[in-house]
Amino acid sequence: MFPNVDLTVHLHRRPRGTWTGLDTTVVFGPTGQGLTSTVLHDVYGPVGRAEQILTVRPMR
């Protein structure tokens, strides 16, 4: 189980077109805390970043 604890999005320009791409990486530490980092882009290149703090817990 991994609930969304926090999400921050920063754009340096407005996306153009109808699609937004996501290039995402995820890293978790030994105690279950993690970070998802995403580069947001359109067909013309990067438009911003999204960062999300995660916590991973066993399901019961």
C-alpha positions as CSV (number, residue, x, y, z in Angstrom):
1,M,0.0,0.0,0.0
2,F,1.4,3.4,-0.8
3,P,-0.7,6.5,0.1
4,N,0.0,9.8,-1.6
5,V,1.3,12.0,1.2
6,D,2.2,15.2,-0.8
7,L,2.3,16.4,-4.4
8,T,4.0,19.5,-5.8
9,V,4.0,20.6,-9.5
10,H,6.1,23.5,-10.9
11,L,5.6,24.6,-14.5
12,H,8.1,26.9,-16.3
13,R,5.8,27.2,-19.3
14,R,2.3,26.3,-20.3
15,P,2.1,22.8,-22.0
16,R,1.1,23.0,-25.7
17,G,-1.0,20.5,-27.5
18,T,-3.4,17.9,-26.2
19,W,-0.9,15.5,-24.6
20,T,1.5,15.8,-21.6
21,G,4.2,13.2,-21.2
22,L,5.6,12.0,-17.9
23,D,9.1,10.7,-17.4
24,T,9.0,9.3,-13.8
25,T,11.6,7.8,-11.4
26,V,10.8,6.4,-7.9
27,V,13.2,5.9,-5.0
28,F,12.4,4.2,-1.6
29,G,14.5,4.1,1.5
30,P,14.8,1.1,3.9
31,T,12.1,2.4,6.2
32,G,9.4,2.9,3.5
33,Q,9.7,6.6,2.7
34,G,10.1,7.4,-0.9
35,L,10.1,10.2,-3.5
36,T,8.6,10.2,-7.0
37,S,10.2,12.7,-9.4
38,T,8.6,13.4,-12.8
39,V,9.7,15.6,-15.7
40,L,6.5,16.9,-17.5
41,H,6.9,17.5,-21.2
42,D,4.9,18.1,-24.4
43,V,6.0,17.6,-28.0
44,Y,8.2,20.8,-27.8
45,G,10.2,19.7,-24.7
46,P,10.1,19.9,-20.9
47,V,7.4,22.1,-19.3
48,G,8.1,21.4,-15.6
49,R,8.5,18.9,-12.8
50,A,6.3,17.1,-10.3
51,E,7.5,15.7,-6.9
52,Q,5.5,13.4,-4.7
53,I,6.5,12.1,-1.3
54,L,5.3,8.5,-0.7
55,T,5.2,6.1,2.2
56,V,5.1,2.3,1.6
57,R,3.3,0.1,4.1
58,P,2.3,-3.6,4.1
59,M,-1.3,-4.3,3.4
60,R,-3.1,-6.3,6.1
